[in-house]
């Protein structure tokens, strides 16, 4: 699979974050869809079948419950948690519940791209 075929679902309730991430990921050859809350994320994940889900931790209908739901519905997708505040015990919870990685905001786009490529084996 080439990078231009990989689909990313970006889940964040901040429009500016979605726009910034989308622009960067699109320039890297990814197809990007966005969702602004957990309910929309579940619907979009089922329709879009993303290879990777970038999931903001703190937002409406978000967090560990949404991670578990998305993991169950999209077992093939890698899920990367993104948050301004991630506690060490939260990282363990996310990783133990199916997250591939956790990345802190403000995001270093080089590190994010590296994690996505590593997770998708590109």
Phi, psi and omega in degrees: 000132178269161185299328183288354178261352184278133182252136179240134171254119180258119183245108181203140182274359178259115183302320181295323178295314179302316181296314181297310180297316181300314181299313180298310184294325178295320178293340179270001175097005180273152170268127188237133170239155179234157174219140185260357174203173184297320180297315178295324180299318180296315179297311182295322180297320180291323181283317191273332182052062184290151174282330182220139175241123174260115192241114175293140184283313187256101178194170179302131179058038183249202176079206186299321180297316178293319177304311181298319180295312179295321179299318180293320184277333182232067185297339181275341182284142169273143181239123178247121179278138181229128180201152175289330182230111175231116177280154182303315181293331176292319178303314178301316179300314181296313181295321179289342180254019170107001176287144177280321183200166175233132181232136181271145170272147357292138187279135169275112186296330175297316178294319179299312180300319179298315179296317179298312181296319179296314181295324181270000180057049179262000000 
